Amino acid sequence: MAITTAKGTQLLVGALTSPFNFASIAQCRSFTGPTVKPDVVDITTHDTPGFWRRMLAVLISPGTVSFDMNFDSSEVTHAFATGLWSYMTALAKKAFEMIFPNSAGELDFDGYVGQHEFGAPVDNVLIAKLQIAITDAITPA
């Protein structure tokens, strides 16, 4: 596989149970994440040889996915009553698919809308800045 453009990356949201109907989150501008990292703990003891700490990776944090979108209240995934705002205020866990363009791969995960922030710059369009808090393992597909 060759290096590819990121333009065309999609984030879809859907139900956790069958039927798994996914909707593409429209008007996404840029994505960051998932930001995945292991928790590394210090296991140094008084009888550890030398003066170097000993470290051990113990658990992996699935992290977050952050993105900006042009806010359009007529889009079902943006609307207050049916979209990401409603998932956040209902504390609803959802299934997500992040699909990279040109067959670069897909990441499947569950999560909560952990942040929903509006930006209204005088010289640009109304945007929403969102963060999805991933709840468990991410599955490459």
Kinemage of the C-alpha trace (Angstrom):
@kinemage 1
@onewidth
@group {chain A} dominant
@subgroup {mainchain}
@vectorlist {calphas} color= white
{ca met a 1} P 0.000 0.000 0.000
{ca ala a 2} L 1.298 3.415 -0.935
{ca ile a 3} L 1.110 6.634 1.042
{ca thr a 4} L -2.330 8.127 0.492
{ca thr a 5} L -4.203 11.350 1.033
{ca ala a 6} L -6.342 11.655 4.166
{ca lys a 7} L -9.060 13.492 2.223
{ca gly a 8} L -12.126 11.298 2.195
{ca thr a 9} L -11.719 9.872 5.707
{ca gln a 10} L -15.151 9.140 7.169
{ca leu a 11} L -16.464 8.707 10.700
{ca leu a 12} L -19.694 6.771 11.016
{ca val a 13} L -21.896 6.356 14.086
{ca gly a 14} L -24.443 3.654 14.794
{ca ala a 15} L -26.227 1.419 17.227
{ca leu a 16} L -24.407 -1.033 19.473
{ca thr a 17} L -26.879 -3.820 18.706
{ca ser a 18} L -28.405 -5.338 15.591
{ca pro a 19} L -29.415 -3.942 13.210
{ca phe a 20} L -26.110 -2.111 12.875
{ca asn a 21} L -27.281 0.889 10.871
{ca phe a 22} L -24.457 3.397 10.560
{ca ala a 23} L -24.771 7.048 9.497
{ca ser a 24} L -21.843 9.046 8.169
{ca ile a 25} L -21.121 12.119 10.273
{ca ala a 26} L -21.333 14.826 7.628
{ca gln a 27} L -19.166 17.905 7.060
{ca cys a 28} L -16.092 16.680 9.008
{ca arg a 29} L -13.079 18.891 8.461
{ca ser a 30} L -10.178 17.152 10.197
{ca phe a 31} L -9.590 14.257 12.582
{ca thr a 32} L -7.072 13.601 15.331
{ca gly a 33} L -6.762 10.173 16.851
{ca pro a 34} L -7.452 7.706 18.053
{ca thr a 35} L -4.839 8.636 20.593
{ca val a 36} L -3.892 5.236 22.028
{ca lys a 37} L -1.173 4.684 24.625
{ca pro a 38} L -0.171 2.131 27.223
{ca asp a 39} L -0.006 2.937 30.912
{ca val a 40} L 3.580 2.344 31.964
{ca val a 41} L 4.270 1.927 35.681
{ca asp a 42} L 7.473 2.083 37.675
{ca ile a 43} L 8.419 -1.328 39.141
{ca thr a 44} L 11.805 -0.257 40.554
{ca thr a 45} L 12.675 -1.738 43.935
{ca his a 46} L 15.486 -1.155 46.410
{ca asp a 47} L 17.228 -4.276 45.130
{ca thr a 48} L 16.980 -3.355 41.433
{ca pro a 49} L 20.557 -3.486 40.108
{ca gly a 50} L 22.149 -0.206 39.031
{ca phe a 51} L 20.568 3.207 38.916
{ca trp a 52} L 18.016 2.732 36.160
{ca arg a 53} L 14.304 2.607 36.810
{ca arg a 54} L 12.452 -0.494 35.661
{ca met a 55} L 9.186 0.101 33.837
{ca leu a 56} L 6.335 -2.194 32.811
{ca ala a 57} L 3.443 -1.582 30.422
{ca val a 58} L 0.269 -2.810 32.138
{ca leu a 59} L -2.876 -1.546 30.382
{ca ile a 60} L -3.689 0.214 27.123
{ca ser a 61} L -5.846 3.324 27.147
{ca pro a 62} L -7.988 3.485 23.990
{ca gly a 63} L -7.950 7.275 24.111
{ca thr a 64} L -10.060 9.638 22.053
{ca val a 65} L -10.907 10.756 18.538
{ca ser a 66} L -11.285 14.512 18.068
{ca phe a 67} L -12.669 16.287 15.037
{ca asp a 68} L -14.086 19.563 13.782
{ca met a 69} L -17.129 19.766 11.543
{ca asn a 70} L -19.030 22.486 9.759
{ca phe a 71} L -22.219 22.585 11.826
{ca asp a 72} L -25.418 22.055 9.838
{ca ser a 73} L -28.514 21.595 12.014
{ca ser a 74} L -30.387 20.041 9.071
{ca glu a 75} L -27.992 17.050 9.100
{ca val a 76} L -29.378 14.172 11.175
{ca thr a 77} L -25.984 13.567 12.871
{ca his a 78} L -25.727 17.284 13.765
{ca ala a 79} L -29.300 18.070 14.843
{ca phe a 80} L -29.781 18.649 18.569
{ca ala a 81} L -32.657 16.138 18.825
{ca thr a 82} L -31.121 13.294 16.785
{ca gly a 83} L -27.374 13.798 16.530
{ca leu a 84} L -24.158 13.870 18.474
{ca trp a 85} L -25.473 16.474 20.942
{ca ser a 86} L -28.349 14.178 21.891
{ca tyr a 87} L -25.981 11.207 22.330
{ca met a 88} L -23.828 13.266 24.686
{ca thr a 89} L -26.688 14.625 26.808
{ca ala a 90} L -28.255 11.153 27.060
{ca leu a 91} L -24.854 9.626 27.974
{ca ala a 92} L -25.484 7.147 25.146
{ca lys a 93} L -22.709 4.765 24.200
{ca lys a 94} L -22.479 4.333 20.416
{ca ala a 95} L -20.581 2.264 17.855
{ca phe a 96} L -18.188 4.100 15.535
{ca glu a 97} L -16.348 3.245 12.331
{ca met a 98} L -13.431 5.349 11.122
{ca ile a 99} L -12.840 4.578 7.454
{ca phe a 100} L -9.657 5.766 5.784
{ca pro a 101} L -9.671 6.465 2.033
{ca asn a 102} L -8.106 4.417 -0.769
{ca ser a 103} L -8.431 1.118 1.124
{ca ala a 104} L -6.005 2.367 3.813
{ca gly a 105} L -8.043 0.609 6.516
{ca glu a 106} L -10.839 0.938 9.035
{ca leu a 107} L -10.994 1.207 12.823
{ca asp a 108} L -14.084 0.045 14.734
{ca phe a 109} L -14.723 1.130 18.318
{ca asp a 110} L -17.399 2.023 20.839
{ca gly a 111} L -17.510 5.297 22.698
{ca tyr a 112} L -19.291 8.279 24.155
{ca val a 113} L -19.456 11.822 22.848
{ca gly a 114} L -17.159 13.228 25.500
{ca gln a 115} L -17.096 16.841 24.334
{ca his a 116} L -19.212 19.047 22.069
{ca glu a 117} L -18.034 22.629 21.659
{ca phe a 118} L -19.166 25.307 19.229
{ca gly a 119} L -16.919 27.786 17.480
{ca ala a 120} L -18.410 30.896 15.925
{ca pro a 121} L -15.570 32.981 14.477
{ca val a 122} L -16.578 36.262 12.895
{ca asp a 123} L -14.582 35.461 9.753
{ca asn a 124} L -15.602 31.828 9.203
{ca val a 125} L -18.454 29.321 9.430
{ca leu a 126} L -20.154 27.906 12.523
{ca ile a 127} L -18.248 24.796 13.586
{ca ala a 128} L -18.587 22.110 16.216
{ca lys a 129} L -15.523 20.594 17.871
{ca leu a 130} L -16.167 17.090 19.114
{ca gln a 131} L -14.342 14.423 21.029
{ca ile a 132} L -15.295 10.754 21.197
{ca ala a 133} L -14.098 8.965 24.358
{ca ile a 134} L -13.325 5.386 23.306
{ca thr a 135} L -14.531 2.860 25.871
{ca asp a 136} L -12.595 -0.317 25.075
{ca ala a 137} L -10.445 -2.100 22.476
{ca ile a 138} L -10.195 -0.700 18.955
{ca thr a 139} L -10.597 -3.298 16.211
{ca pro a 140} L -8.817 -2.747 12.888
{ca ala a 141} L -10.935 -4.057 10.036
